[in-house]
Amino acid sequence: MNKFLILLMAFVASLVFALPEDTKQPIEIEAQSVVVDETTGFNEFSGNAEVRQGSLLLFAELIQVQTDNEEVVSMIAKGSLEKPAKYIQSQENQARFIEATATLITYDVDEGMIFLVGNARLVQGFDSFSGDTLNYDINNDKVVVKGSEDGTERVKFKIVL
């Protein structure tokens, strides 16, 4: 279990959004149940799972963390239409928190990408983006939003100057 906590700390510390002091804060995890498989690197927290470290908050019904060679590769947070997965964190260059919600949030550590699927919404500073899917390129600060394929949900974008 100690190995798992070290891997989880590496994951949370690797988030680019993090304030420098966040990585020095203790990690708190709460869930109804936990599965840790050190052989495959698969870790799962279910039942109103919460991860907290400094200003970073992640909430979902189910959070899965995949590791490889003691490094976090990806994280998946699964919610529902009624209770979407949620990611919140302070940004060093913004006065406001970044907040993302969707039915499914996937963070690909190697690619530096966050993928939101299903009622995707991202608020960054005073700007907001929403659509059926949203991809956020952390390294290049680029947002790509798409409406639903059937055309029932269009992309929405709001800029406050």
Secondary structure, DSSP 8 states (H G I E B T S, - for coil): -HHHHHHHHHHHHH-TT--TTGGGS-EEEE-SEEEEETTTTEEEEEEEEEEEETTEEEEEEEEEEEEETTEEEEEEEE--SSS-EEEEEE-TT-SSEEEEEESEEEEETTTTEEEEEEEEEEEETTEEEEEEEEEEETTTTEEEEE--TTSSS--EEE---
